Amino acid sequence: MAQPSYAHVMPLVSVIGPQFVAPHEFNVIVDRHSNEGLVITDTNHRILFTVKSCDTFLHCQRLLQDANDIPIALLREKNMSAHDRWNVYRGESNNDQEIIFSIVSNHMVSIKTHLKVFLANKTSGRDDCDFTIKGKWSKKNCKIYMGDSSTVIAHMGKMQSHANKDKFMVTIGPKVDYAFVVALIAIVDAMESQYAKVGNAIAGDGAGAVVGQIFGVFQCRPNFASISVVLDGDFSKELEGLPVEKLKISLATTKNFVDCGIFVMCHMDMFNANYARSWDCGFPKDERAKKIKCGLLRKKNAYKMLTSDVNIYKARVIKEADELDVGTTY
């Protein structure tokens, strides 16, 4: 596929800071590091940035640092959101006043990557995105566009003659904030890593399967919180020794035999060691709104399972999706 040329006049794109704006086009190399981290170098192998995984119990996070390990931005997933949404904060802050931009998944069920980026200080319409990311992450073939236009400001591609599939190159246009581009790449990478993790959890026979059986009939052990952390012990025997309590969950829909799996996944995502009755998955009380949100989450979880690395039919699913999507242009 022919790569875009940046010979035309590019608009100035300064999001994280003007110190990261170069007057010319250049390439950076992104490589996987230990503990889900990334190392970003120039073509002379000089380190420009590192991305460090710093997940908490409640949040998936990444920290973008310069070559001297000085924090530049905190990339943090927003919980209780039907769409995958990440906020990017200045430095190590997680204060909403320090948000630089947000990135939102546009099509949760699509095999192709389609994300929208919204600046915190945007001057355009509220629903108008400032940048768009489109392409195929699995093929290391994504492009970053200005808004919904056809103007490409950066694109990624595979390294030629390189066996490491996690290593790829990003070409950044002139006058484009390269720290901003790296932050976008790091978030997409974190999203893809999460999808694989969820798939592993679903395919396993551990706590996830037990939780599914419990909530499938909407029953729960009252002190489930205390035993959910004892995953390496005899989990099933300790669970069997506890009394069962049937819960009346306020967020339940009228057809729980259909929606129970959605609630299971939501509880697993949002569980924060509170007593079961106090769990809040962010579901609305209105029946119509609940139905819409269940539909969105059903698509999201189906996508994560189908595209997980533990799905032995993943390649077949992607191939058939590509055939159906052959008429789509990016």
VEXZANU-603872 format. One line per 8 residues: number of its first residue (from 1); for each residue x, y, z of N, C-alpha, C. Coordinates in nm, 3 decimals, padded with zeros to 5 digits, m for minus. Example, Ala and Ser with C-alpha at 12.3 -4.5 7.8 and 13.67 -1.06 7.14 Angstrom:
<nodes>
1 = 01.319:m00.569:00.780:01.230:m00.450:00.780:01.320:m00.330:00.780; 01.285:m00.225:00.708:01.367:m00.106:00.714:01.290:00.003:00.787 .
</nodes>
This chain:
<nodes>
1 = 00.083:m00.119:00.000:00.000:00.000:00.000:00.087:00.125:00.000; 00.054:00.217:m00.086:00.132:00.341:m00.093:00.113:00.423:00.033; 00.223:00.476:00.086:00.216:00.556:00.208:00.196:00.702:00.172; 00.131:00.778:00.260:00.103:00.919:00.230:00.231:01.002:00.222; 00.226:01.103:00.138:00.338:01.196:00.127:00.307:01.321:00.208; 00.407:01.376:00.273:00.389:01.496:00.352:00.452:01.617:00.283; 00.458:01.609:00.150:00.519:01.719:00.074:00.431:01.844:00.077; 00.298:01.824:00.097:00.210:01.939:00.100:00.229:02.015:00.231 .
9 = 00.175:02.134:00.239:00.188:02.216:00.359:00.104:02.156:00.471; 00.168:02.122:00.581:00.100:02.061:00.694:00.060:02.168:00.794; m00.058:02.154:00.856:m00.096:02.248:00.961:m00.014:02.220:01.087; 00.006:02.322:01.168:00.077:02.304:01.294:m00.010:02.226:01.391; 00.045:02.116:01.445:m00.027:02.034:01.542:00.057:02.028:01.669; 00.022:02.111:01.767:00.091:02.114:01.896:m00.011:02.086:02.005; m00.006:01.965:02.062:m00.105:01.923:02.161:m00.043:01.911:02.299; 00.064:01.833:02.311:00.129:01.817:02.441:00.226:01.931:02.468 .
17 = 00.295:01.978:02.366:00.385:02.092:02.386:00.464:02.126:02.262; 00.497:02.254:02.241:00.572:02.296:02.121:00.713:02.239:02.116; 00.767:02.198:02.233:00.902:02.142:02.234:00.908:02.007:02.162; 00.791:01.948:02.134:00.787:01.820:02.064:00.746:01.834:01.918; 00.753:01.955:01.867:00.717:01.980:01.727:00.844:02.000:01.645; 00.863:01.919:01.542:00.980:01.931:01.454:00.936:01.990:01.320; 01.023:02.066:01.256:00.986:02.130:01.129:00.987:02.035:01.010; 01.037:01.915:01.030:01.052:01.822:00.918:00.987:01.688:00.952 .
25 = 00.966:01.609:00.848:00.915:01.473:00.865:01.025:01.383:00.921; 00.987:01.294:01.012:01.086:01.198:01.061:01.018:01.071:01.109; 01.101:00.967:01.125:01.052:00.835:01.166:01.092:00.803:01.309; 01.003:00.735:01.380:01.037:00.681:01.511:01.009:00.532:01.510; 01.080:00.459:01.593:01.064:00.314:01.602:01.004:00.282:01.738; 00.897:00.203:01.736:00.828:00.162:01.859:00.858:00.015:01.883; 00.905:m00.017:02.002:00.940:m00.155:02.034:00.882:m00.193:02.170; 00.844:m00.320:02.181:00.788:m00.370:02.307:00.897:m00.384:02.411 .
33 = 00.864:m00.346:02.535:00.957:m00.362:02.647:00.891:m00.453:02.749; 00.962:m00.485:02.854:00.906:m00.572:02.957:00.790:m00.502:03.029; 00.703:m00.583:03.091:00.590:m00.533:03.170:00.500:m00.439:03.091; 00.470:m00.478:02.969:00.376:m00.405:02.883:00.423:m00.264:02.849; 00.551:m00.238:02.865:00.603:m00.107:02.835:00.647:m00.096:02.690; 00.670:00.028:02.647:00.719:00.054:02.512:00.843:00.142:02.518; 00.931:00.125:02.421:01.047:00.212:02.405:01.040:00.272:02.266; 01.051:00.404:02.260:01.042:00.475:02.132:01.177:00.539:02.103 .
41 = 01.235:00.505:01.989:01.367:00.557:01.951:01.359:00.622:01.813; 01.463:00.699:01.780:01.474:00.748:01.642:01.545:00.641:01.560; 01.568:00.668:01.434:01.629:00.567:01.348:01.775:00.541:01.380; 01.834:00.626:01.464:01.972:00.604:01.510:01.974:00.533:01.645; 01.857:00.482:01.686:01.841:00.405:01.810:01.863:00.490:01.936; 01.843:00.618:01.924:01.849:00.707:02.041:01.710:00.712:02.104; 01.705:00.686:02.234:01.576:00.681:02.302:01.514:00.820:02.310; 01.388:00.829:02.266:01.313:00.954:02.274:01.213:00.951:02.389 .
49 = 01.141:00.839:02.400:01.039:00.823:02.504:01.036:00.679:02.553; 00.978:00.662:02.671:00.940:00.530:02.719:00.795:00.538:02.766; 00.725:00.427:02.755:00.588:00.418:02.805:00.586:00.307:02.909; 00.552:00.344:03.030:00.557:00.251:03.143:00.415:00.214:03.186; 00.392:00.085:03.206:00.263:00.040:03.258:00.258:00.068:03.408; 00.152:00.137:03.451:00.138:00.168:03.594:m00.008:00.148:03.636; m00.061:00.030:03.604:m00.200:m00.001:03.638:m00.223:00.003:03.788; m00.343:00.046:03.827:m00.386:00.039:03.966:m00.495:m00.068:03.973 .
57 = m00.551:m00.088:04.094:m00.655:m00.188:04.111:m00.778:m00.152:04.028; m00.803:m00.023:04.011:m00.925:00.022:03.944:m00.902:00.075:03.803; m00.779:00.109:03.768:m00.756:00.176:03.640:m00.640:00.113:03.563; m00.660:00.103:03.432:m00.550:00.070:03.342:m00.482:00.202:03.306; m00.350:00.210:03.325:m00.278:00.336:03.306:m00.144:00.313:03.236; m00.098:00.416:03.168:00.035:00.418:03.111:00.097:00.555:03.140; 00.228:00.558:03.163:00.297:00.683:03.189:00.397:00.707:03.076; 00.377:00.817:03.006:00.469:00.857:02.899:00.581:00.942:02.958 .
65 = 00.705:00.898:02.939:00.822:00.966:02.994:00.921:01.002:02.884; 01.003:01.103:02.910:01.107:01.136:02.814:01.228:01.046:02.838; 01.337:01.071:02.767:01.455:00.985:02.775:01.520:00.987:02.913; 01.490:01.090:02.993:01.545:01.101:03.128:01.445:01.058:03.235; 01.342:00.986:03.193:01.238:00.935:03.283:01.157:01.045:03.351; 01.151:01.161:03.288:01.067:01.270:03.340:00.927:01.253:03.282; 00.823:01.248:03.368:00.686:01.226:03.321:00.639:01.339:03.227; 00.578:01.298:03.118:00.521:01.392:03.022:00.369:01.390:03.029 .
73 = 00.312:01.270:03.034:00.166:01.259:03.037:00.124:01.125:03.097; 00.011:01.128:03.168:m00.049:01.006:03.222:m00.166:00.968:03.133; m00.165:00.845:03.084:m00.271:00.793:02.997:m00.357:00.701:03.082; m00.484:00.734:03.097:m00.568:00.661:03.193:m00.703:00.623:03.133; m00.739:00.496:03.147:m00.869:00.451:03.098:m00.979:00.504:03.189; m01.088:00.548:03.128:m01.204:00.595:03.204:m01.297:00.479:03.230; m01.326:00.453:03.356:m01.416:00.345:03.392:m01.561:00.386:03.372; m01.650:00.287:03.379:m01.795:00.306:03.369:m01.833:00.384:03.244 .
81 = m01.775:00.337:03.131:m01.806:00.398:03.003:m01.841:00.288:02.905; m01.954:00.302:02.836:m01.996:00.197:02.741:m01.893:00.182:02.630; m01.838:00.293:02.585:m01.730:00.290:02.485:m01.596:00.291:02.559; m01.495:00.233:02.495:m01.360:00.245:02.550:m01.318:00.391:02.541; m01.283:00.449:02.654:m01.244:00.591:02.658:m01.121:00.607:02.746; m01.024:00.681:02.696:m00.903:00.712:02.771:m00.887:00.863:02.780; m00.845:00.909:02.897:m00.811:01.050:02.915:m00.660:01.062:02.930; m00.605:01.169:02.876:m00.461:01.195:02.886:m00.439:01.322:02.967 .
89 = m00.361:01.309:03.076:m00.337:01.419:03.169:m00.193:01.468:03.158; m00.173:01.593:03.191:m00.039:01.649:03.188:00.042:01.598:03.307; 00.167:01.561:03.282:00.254:01.511:03.388:00.203:01.381:03.447; 00.201:01.372:03.580:00.151:01.253:03.647:00.015:01.278:03.711; m00.047:01.390:03.680:m00.174:01.427:03.740:m00.287:01.340:03.687; m00.392:01.319:03.770:m00.516:01.260:03.723:m00.634:01.352:03.754; m00.602:01.481:03.770:m00.703:01.584:03.794:m00.769:01.622:03.662; m00.901:01.629:03.663:m00.972:01.660:03.539:m00.932:01.795:03.480 .
97 = m00.882:01.884:03.565:m00.839:02.014:03.515:m00.712:02.003:03.431; m00.643:01.890:03.442:m00.517:01.870:03.369:m00.533:01.782:03.246; m00.656:01.751:03.206:m00.677:01.669:03.087:m00.633:01.746:02.962; m00.553:01.681:02.879:m00.506:01.741:02.753:m00.599:01.700:02.639; m00.630:01.571:02.632:m00.721:01.522:02.530:m00.778:01.388:02.573; m00.881:01.343:02.503:m00.943:01.213:02.528:m00.952:01.137:02.397; m00.952:01.005:02.407:m00.962:00.919:02.289:m01.075:00.820:02.314; m01.162:00.804:02.216:m01.283:00.723:02.232:m01.293:00.623:02.117 .
105 = m01.329:00.498:02.153:m01.353:00.396:02.052:m01.484:00.425:01.983; m01.481:00.425:01.850:m01.600:00.461:01.773:m01.685:00.340:01.737; m01.618:00.230:01.701:m01.690:00.108:01.663:m01.632:m00.009:01.741; m01.700:m00.047:01.849:m01.646:m00.151:01.936:m01.644:m00.288:01.872; m01.732:m00.312:01.776:m01.742:m00.446:01.720:m01.659:m00.461:01.593; m01.599:m00.356:01.544:m01.524:m00.360:01.420:m01.387:m00.424:01.440; m01.348:m00.504:01.343:m01.214:m00.563:01.347:m01.110:m00.455:01.322; m01.148:m00.354:01.244:m01.055:m00.245:01.215:m01.056:m00.142:01.327 .
113 = m00.942:m00.077:01.342:m00.930:00.030:01.442:m01.000:00.156:01.392; m01.084:00.214:01.477:m01.149:00.341:01.443:m01.171:00.417:01.573; m01.084:00.513:01.598:m01.087:00.588:01.724:m01.097:00.737:01.695; m01.162:00.810:01.784:m01.175:00.954:01.770:m01.106:01.023:01.887; m01.041:01.134:01.857:m00.964:01.209:01.956:m01.028:01.348:01.973; m01.049:01.385:02.100:m01.111:01.514:02.132:m01.017:01.594:02.223; m00.980:01.713:02.182:m00.896:01.799:02.265:m00.978:01.858:02.379; m00.912:01.878:02.493:m00.982:01.932:02.610:m01.021:02.077:02.590 .
121 = m00.938:02.152:02.516:m00.964:02.295:02.494:m01.018:02.321:02.355; m01.099:02.225:02.303:m01.148:02.234:02.166:m01.236:02.358:02.147; m01.224:02.413:02.029:m01.304:02.531:01.993:m01.411:02.497:01.889; m01.402:02.375:01.833:m01.502:02.332:01.734:m01.625:02.278:01.807; m01.722:02.227:01.734:m01.843:02.172:01.794:m01.811:02.061:01.891; m01.897:02.045:01.991:m01.873:01.949:02.098:m01.858:01.806:02.045; m01.936:01.769:01.942:m01.934:01.633:01.891:m01.836:01.614:01.776; m01.768:01.722:01.736:m01.671:01.712:01.626:m01.536:01.669:01.680 .
129 = m01.484:01.557:01.628:m01.354:01.512:01.676:m01.244:01.597:01.614; m01.131:01.605:01.684:m01.017:01.683:01.636:m00.921:01.597:01.553; m00.917:01.467:01.584:m00.831:01.374:01.510:m00.901:01.238:01.505; m00.863:01.158:01.408:m00.919:01.024:01.392:m00.806:00.925:01.366; m00.818:00.806:01.425:m00.722:00.698:01.400:m00.797:00.586:01.329; m00.750:00.547:01.211:m00.816:00.443:01.134:m00.712:00.346:01.078; m00.756:00.223:01.058:m00.668:00.124:00.997:m00.679:m00.011:01.062; m00.571:m00.087:01.056:m00.567:m00.221:01.115:m00.446:m00.232:01.207 .
137 = m00.474:m00.233:01.336:m00.364:m00.244:01.433:m00.293:m00.379:01.420; m00.370:m00.485:01.398:m00.310:m00.619:01.389:m00.210:m00.628:01.275; m00.230:m00.546:01.171:m00.138:m00.544:01.057:m00.036:m00.431:01.069; m00.040:m00.361:01.182:00.048:m00.244:01.202:00.034:m00.147:01.086; m00.091:m00.119:01.055:m00.121:m00.031:00.942:m00.233:00.065:00.982; m00.199:00.166:01.061:m00.296:00.267:01.104:m00.247:00.406:01.063; m00.343:00.496:01.042:m00.311:00.634:01.008:m00.386:00.728:01.102; m00.326:00.842:01.128:m00.387:00.945:01.212:m00.423:01.062:01.122 .
145 = m00.549:01.103:01.128:m00.600:01.207:01.039:m00.638:01.332:01.119; m00.637:01.445:01.052:m00.692:01.568:01.107:m00.845:01.556:01.106; m00.907:01.558:01.222:m01.053:01.548:01.230:m01.104:01.428:01.152; m01.212:01.450:01.076:m01.267:01.346:00.989:m01.224:01.367:00.844; m01.117:01.445:00.824:m01.071:01.475:00.689:m00.981:01.363:00.636; m00.929:01.384:00.515:m00.837:01.288:00.454:m00.691:01.329:00.474; m00.667:01.433:00.555:m00.531:01.482:00.580:m00.462:01.395:00.684; m00.360:01.323:00.641:m00.285:01.232:00.729:m00.171:01.309:00.795 .
153 = m00.161:01.298:00.929:m00.052:01.364:00.999:00.055:01.265:01.045; 00.020:01.136:01.049:00.118:01.032:01.086:00.062:00.897:01.043; 00.152:00.803:01.017:00.108:00.668:00.985:00.211:00.568:01.035; 00.164:00.449:01.066:00.253:00.343:01.114:00.264:00.234:01.009; 00.373:00.158:01.016:00.395:00.049:00.923:00.493:m00.051:00.978; 00.491:m00.173:00.925:00.581:m00.277:00.972:00.726:m00.245:00.936; 00.816:m00.295:01.020:00.958:m00.284:00.990:00.992:m00.386:00.882; 01.062:m00.344:00.779:01.100:m00.435:00.673:01.206:m00.532:00.722 .
161 = 01.188:m00.658:00.685:01.285:m00.764:00.719:01.312:m00.770:00.868; 01.204:m00.763:00.948:01.222:m00.771:01.093:01.129:m00.878:01.149; 01.188:m00.972:01.223:01.111:m01.085:01.275:01.023:m01.047:01.394; 01.059:m00.940:01.464:00.984:m00.898:01.582:00.855:m00.829:01.539; 00.741:m00.897:01.557:00.612:m00.841:01.511:00.566:m00.725:01.597; 00.623:m00.710:01.718:00.585:m00.600:01.806:00.662:m00.472:01.775; 00.758:m00.480:01.686:00.840:m00.364:01.653:00.792:m00.305:01.521; 00.765:m00.175:01.520:00.715:m00.112:01.399:00.761:00.033:01.393 .
169 = 00.740:00.095:01.278:00.785:00.232:01.256:00.665:00.325:01.242; 00.680:00.447:01.292:00.577:00.549:01.276:00.641:00.669:01.206; 00.582:00.709:01.094:00.628:00.827:01.020:00.540:00.945:01.058; 00.601:01.051:01.105:00.529:01.168:01.156:00.554:01.286:01.064; 00.447:01.354:01.027:00.458:01.466:00.935:00.527:01.586:00.998; 00.574:01.679:00.917:00.639:01.800:00.969:00.540:01.885:01.047; 00.592:01.952:01.149:00.513:02.042:01.235:00.403:01.970:01.312; 00.425:01.839:01.336:00.329:01.759:01.412:00.391:01.717:01.545 .
177 = 00.320:01.736:01.653:00.364:01.702:01.789:00.388:01.552:01.799; 00.516:01.511:01.801:00.545:01.368:01.800:00.519:01.301:01.935; 00.521:01.377:02.044:00.482:01.319:02.174:00.334:01.285:02.174; 00.254:01.368:02.110:00.111:01.343:02.097:00.087:01.216:02.017; 00.158:01.200:01.906:00.142:01.080:01.823:00.181:00.955:01.903; 00.291:00.962:01.977:00.335:00.848:02.057:00.231:00.815:02.164; 00.170:00.915:02.226:00.066:00.891:02.326:m00.052:00.817:02.265; m00.092:00.857:02.143:m00.202:00.789:02.075:m00.167:00.643:02.049 .
185 = m00.046:00.619:02.000:m00.001:00.482:01.972:m00.002:00.399:02.100; 00.044:00.458:02.211:00.050:00.386:02.338:m00.089:00.348:02.388; m00.186:00.435:02.367:m00.323:00.405:02.411:m00.383:00.291:02.328; m00.365:00.297:02.196:m00.418:00.189:02.112:m00.353:00.057:02.150; m00.223:00.059:02.177:m00.152:m00.061:02.219:m00.209:m00.114:02.350; m00.237:m00.024:02.446:m00.293:m00.065:02.574:m00.432:m00.125:02.556; m00.514:m00.065:02.467:m00.647:m00.119:02.439:m00.638:m00.262:02.385; m00.546:m00.283:02.291:m00.532:m00.416:02.232:m00.483:m00.517:02.336 .
193 = m00.395:m00.473:02.426:m00.347:m00.562:02.532:m00.459:m00.600:02.626; m00.549:m00.504:02.654:m00.663:m00.533:02.739:m00.756:m00.636:02.675; m00.780:m00.622:02.546:m00.867:m00.717:02.477:m00.813:m00.860:02.492; m00.681:m00.874:02.478:m00.620:m01.006:02.491:m00.634:m01.059:02.633; m00.619:m00.970:02.733:m00.631:m01.012:02.873:m00.772:m01.061:02.904; m00.872:m00.985:02.856:m01.010:m01.024:02.881:m01.038:m01.160:02.819; m00.985:m01.181:02.699:m01.005:m01.309:02.634:m00.942:m01.422:02.714; m00.823:m01.399:02.770:m00.758:m01.500:02.852:m00.841:m01.533:02.975 .
201 = m00.898:m01.429:03.037:m00.978:m01.450:03.158:m01.104:m01.529:03.126; m01.167:m01.498:03.012:m01.291:m01.566:02.974:m01.264:m01.712:02.941; m01.152:m01.738:02.875:m01.122:m01.874:02.832:m01.073:m01.962:02.946; m01.028:m01.901:03.056:m00.975:m01.977:03.168:m01.083:m02.046:03.248; m01.040:m02.134:03.339:m01.133:m02.207:03.425:m01.127:m02.157:03.569; m01.069:m02.038:03.590:m01.051:m01.989:03.726:m01.167:m01.909:03.776; m01.135:m01.797:03.843:m01.237:m01.717:03.912:m01.343:m01.666:03.816; m01.303:m01.632:03.694:m01.399:m01.579:03.599:m01.512:m01.676:03.571 .
209 = m01.477:m01.805:03.556:m01.580:m01.905:03.530:m01.672:m01.921:03.650; m01.613:m01.917:03.771:m01.693:m01.930:03.893:m01.789:m01.813:03.905; m01.739:m01.691:03.882:m01.825:m01.572:03.889:m01.938:m01.583:03.789; m01.910:m01.632:03.669:m02.013:m01.647:03.568:m02.123:m01.740:03.612; m02.087:m01.851:03.677:m02.188:m01.944:03.725:m02.272:m01.882:03.835; m02.209:m01.805:03.923:m02.282:m01.741:04.033:m02.384:m01.642:03.980; m02.338:m01.549:03.896:m02.426:m01.443:03.850:m02.519:m01.489:03.738; m02.493:m01.606:03.679:m02.584:m01.657:03.578:m02.724:m01.678:03.634 .
217 = m02.734:m01.709:03.765:m02.865:m01.726:03.828:m02.888:m01.614:03.928; m02.805:m01.510:03.922:m02.818:m01.394:04.010:m02.815:m01.432:04.158; m02.719:m01.514:04.192:m02.695:m01.547:04.331:m02.552:m01.510:04.364; m02.526:m01.485:04.492:m02.395:m01.433:04.528:m02.360:m01.472:04.671; m02.236:m01.499:04.697:m02.189:m01.520:04.834:m02.168:m01.382:04.897; m02.223:m01.355:05.016:m02.214:m01.221:05.075:m02.073:m01.169:05.092; m01.978:m01.254:05.133:m01.842:m01.203:05.149:m01.753:m01.251:05.036; m01.810:m01.248:04.915:m01.734:m01.283:04.795:m01.608:m01.199:04.783 .
225 = m01.615:m01.072:04.830:m01.500:m00.983:04.819:m01.379:m01.039:04.890; m01.402:m01.102:05.005:m01.289:m01.150:05.085:m01.222:m01.270:05.023; m01.295:m01.350:04.943:m01.233:m01.470:04.887:m01.188:m01.450:04.743; m01.232:m01.342:04.679:m01.197:m01.322:04.539:m01.048:m01.300:04.520; m00.979:m01.262:04.628:m00.835:m01.237:04.617:m00.755:m01.363:04.645; m00.820:m01.472:04.690:m00.749:m01.595:04.723:m00.753:m01.689:04.603; m00.701:m01.643:04.491:m00.713:m01.718:04.368:m00.617:m01.836:04.361; m00.509:m01.832:04.439:m00.412:m01.939:04.434:m00.443:m02.052:04.531 .
233 = m00.540:m02.030:04.620:m00.577:m02.132:04.718:m00.687:m02.222:04.664; m00.751:m02.297:04.754:m00.859:m02.385:04.714:m00.985:m02.303:04.702; m01.001:m02.236:04.591:m01.109:m02.138:04.572:m01.246:m02.203:04.581; m01.265:m02.317:04.515:m01.398:m02.377:04.508:m01.446:m02.425:04.644; m01.357:m02.485:04.726:m01.400:m02.535:04.857:m01.440:m02.421:04.949; m01.363:m02.312:04.946:m01.397:m02.198:05.031:m01.528:m02.135:04.987; m01.553:m02.135:04.855:m01.677:m02.079:04.802:m01.796:m02.164:04.844; m01.779:m02.297:04.838:m01.889:m02.388:04.874:m01.926:m02.376:05.021 .
241 = m01.832:m02.333:05.104:m01.859:m02.325:05.247:m01.933:m02.200:05.290; m01.963:m02.111:05.197:m02.030:m01.986:05.230:m02.179:m01.993:05.196; m02.264:m01.923:05.271:m02.407:m01.922:05.241:m02.436:m01.848:05.112; m02.543:m01.886:05.044:m02.582:m01.823:04.919:m02.696:m01.725:04.947; m02.685:m01.606:04.888:m02.789:m01.505:04.901:m02.831:m01.462:04.762; m02.962:m01.468:04.736:m03.013:m01.422:04.608:m03.032:m01.272:04.613; m02.970:m01.202:04.518:m02.971:m01.056:04.519:m03.079:m01.001:04.427; m03.138:m00.892:04.468:m03.227:m00.815:04.383:m03.150:m00.691:04.340 .
249 = m03.094:m00.697:04.219:m03.006:m00.591:04.173:m03.087:m00.483:04.103; m03.072:m00.359:04.147:m03.153:m00.250:04.095:m03.130:m00.225:03.947; m03.011:m00.258:03.898:m02.980:m00.231:03.757:m03.027:m00.342:03.665; m03.086:m00.449:03.721:m03.128:m00.563:03.640:m03.235:m00.522:03.539; m03.230:m00.586:03.422:m03.332:m00.563:03.320:m03.443:m00.667:03.336; m03.545:m00.658:03.253:m03.659:m00.748:03.266:m03.633:m00.886:03.204; m03.521:m00.901:03.133:m03.488:m01.029:03.071:m03.348:m01.070:03.114; m03.335:m01.107:03.242:m03.202:m01.138:03.296:m03.143:m01.265:03.237 .
257 = m03.228:m01.354:03.186:m03.173:m01.476:03.127:m03.094:m01.445:03.001; m03.114:m01.326:02.944:m03.038:m01.283:02.827:m02.921:m01.194:02.868; m02.948:m01.104:02.963:m02.851:m01.000:02.995:m02.754:m01.035:03.108; m02.771:m01.152:03.171:m02.687:m01.182:03.288:m02.538:m01.182:03.255; m02.502:m01.226:03.134:m02.361:m01.227:03.096:m02.302:m01.087:03.089; m02.385:m00.990:03.047:m02.339:m00.852:03.042:m02.309:m00.801:03.182; m02.397:m00.834:03.279:m02.375:m00.790:03.416:m02.251:m00.857:03.477; m02.230:m00.983:03.441:m02.110:m01.054:03.490:m01.984:m00.980:03.447 .
265 = m01.976:m00.948:03.317:m01.858:m00.879:03.265:m01.844:m00.741:03.328; m01.957:m00.673:03.347:m01.952:m00.539:03.405:m01.904:m00.545:03.550; m01.953:m00.643:03.626:m01.908:m00.658:03.764:m01.759:m00.690:03.770; m01.712:m00.774:03.678:m01.571:m00.809:03.677:m01.485:m00.688:03.645; m01.535:m00.600:03.557:m01.460:m00.480:03.520:m01.458:m00.378:03.632; m01.571:m00.364:03.702:m01.587:m00.253:03.797:m01.572:m00.293:03.943; m01.563:m00.421:03.973:m01.559:m00.466:04.112:m01.445:m00.399:04.189; m01.477:m00.342:04.304:m01.374:m00.272:04.382:m01.375:m00.314:04.528 .
273 = m01.405:m00.442:04.553:m01.399:m00.503:04.686:m01.508:m00.451:04.780; m01.616:m00.395:04.727:m01.728:m00.355:04.811:m01.824:m00.472:04.828; m01.913:m00.459:04.928:m02.016:m00.559:04.947:m02.104:m00.563:04.823; m02.151:m00.681:04.788:m02.218:m00.701:04.659:m02.333:m00.604:04.635; m02.412:m00.574:04.737:m02.528:m00.488:04.717:m02.489:m00.346:04.679; m02.367:m00.306:04.713:m02.325:m00.168:04.688:m02.248:m00.152:04.558; m02.233:m00.258:04.481:m02.161:m00.247:04.355:m02.234:m00.154:04.259; m02.161:m00.071:04.192:m02.220:00.023:04.096:m02.146:00.010:03.965 .
281 = m02.212:m00.046:03.865:m02.150:m00.064:03.733:m02.180:00.051:03.639; m02.244:00.154:03.690:m02.272:00.270:03.607:m02.393:00.254:03.516; m02.477:00.155:03.543:m02.595:00.135:03.459:m02.703:00.237:03.493; m02.771:00.288:03.391:m02.883:00.379:03.416:m03.003:00.300:03.469; m03.097:00.368:03.532:m03.217:00.302:03.585:m03.326:00.292:03.480; m03.329:00.383:03.386:m03.432:00.382:03.283:m03.420:00.256:03.197; m03.533:00.188:03.176:m03.532:00.060:03.107:m03.480:00.070:02.964; m03.521:00.173:02.891:m03.476:00.189:02.753:m03.326:00.218:02.747 .
289 = m03.278:00.304:02.840:m03.135:00.335:02.843:m03.053:00.211:02.879; m03.107:00.129:02.970:m03.037:00.004:03.006:m03.026:m00.089:02.885; m03.133:m00.096:02.808:m03.132:m00.183:02.691:m03.026:m00.139:02.590; m03.016:m00.008:02.570:m02.917:00.045:02.477:m02.776:00.015:02.526; m02.753:00.037:02.656:m02.619:00.014:02.711:m02.582:m00.134:02.708; m02.680:m00.222:02.736:m02.654:m00.365:02.727:m02.613:m00.404:02.585; m02.680:m00.344:02.486:m02.645:m00.373:02.348:m02.504:m00.332:02.314; m02.463:m00.214:02.361:m02.327:m00.166:02.336:m02.224:m00.255:02.404 .
297 = m02.250:m00.292:02.530:m02.155:m00.375:02.603:m02.150:m00.516:02.547; m02.263:m00.566:02.496:m02.264:m00.699:02.435:m02.171:m00.701:02.312; m02.177:m00.596:02.231:m02.090:m00.587:02.114:m01.944:m00.576:02.156; m01.921:m00.493:02.258:m01.784:m00.471:02.305:m01.721:m00.601:02.354; m01.794:m00.676:02.437:m01.740:m00.800:02.493:m01.726:m00.908:02.386; m01.821:m00.911:02.291:m01.810:m01.009:02.182:m01.685:m00.982:02.099; m01.658:m00.852:02.072:m01.539:m00.816:01.996:m01.412:m00.860:02.069; m01.407:m00.836:02.200:m01.288:m00.872:02.277:m01.265:m01.023:02.275 .
305 = m01.372:m01.101:02.285:m01.356:m01.247:02.286:m01.316:m01.299:02.148; m01.381:m01.248:02.044:m01.353:m01.297:01.909:m01.212:m01.264:01.863; m01.159:m01.149:01.905:m01.026:m01.106:01.858:m00.916:m01.135:01.959; m00.949:m01.207:02.064:m00.847:m01.243:02.163:m00.751:m01.346:02.105; m00.627:m01.342:02.151:m00.527:m01.437:02.103:m00.558:m01.581:02.147; m00.644:m01.598:02.249:m00.676:m01.734:02.295:m00.787:m01.797:02.210; m00.849:m01.720:02.123:m00.951:m01.774:02.034:m00.882:m01.845:01.918; m00.896:m01.977:01.910:m00.825:m02.053:01.807:m00.880:m02.022:01.667 .
313 = m00.997:m01.957:01.661:m01.055:m01.921:01.532:m01.038:m01.772:01.502; m00.947:m01.706:01.574:m00.929:m01.562:01.556:m00.896:m01.527:01.411; m00.802:m01.598:01.351:m00.761:m01.568:01.213:m00.878:m01.584:01.117; m00.959:m01.687:01.140:m01.076:m01.711:01.054:m01.178:m01.598:01.069; m01.201:m01.555:01.194:m01.295:m01.446:01.220:m01.250:m01.319:01.148; m01.122:m01.286:01.163:m01.069:m01.164:01.100:m01.076:m01.174:00.948; m01.044:m01.293:00.895:m01.049:m01.312:00.750:m01.191:m01.291:00.697; m01.290:m01.349:00.765:m01.427:m01.335:00.719:m01.477:m01.191:00.737 .
321 = m01.432:m01.126:00.844:m01.469:m00.985:00.864:m01.409:m00.898:00.754; m01.285:m00.929:00.716:m01.219:m00.855:00.609:m01.295:m00.871:00.477; m01.343:m00.993:00.452:m01.416:m01.018:00.328:m01.547:m00.939:00.325; m01.613:m00.930:00.442:m01.736:m00.853:00.450:m01.709:m00.704:00.439; m01.589:m00.665:00.485:m01.555:m00.524:00.493:m01.474:m00.477:00.372; m01.470:m00.560:00.268:m01.382:m00.532:00.155:m01.417:m00.401:00.085; m01.541:m00.357:00.096:m01.580:m00.233:00.030:m01.554:m00.109:00.110; m01.505:m00.125:00.235:m01.481:m00.010:00.319:m01.349:00.056:00.282 .
329 = m01.347:00.188:00.270:m01.225:00.262:00.239:m01.182:00.344:00.359; m01.051:00.359:00.374:m00.994:00.439:00.485:m00.894:00.536:00.428 .
</nodes>
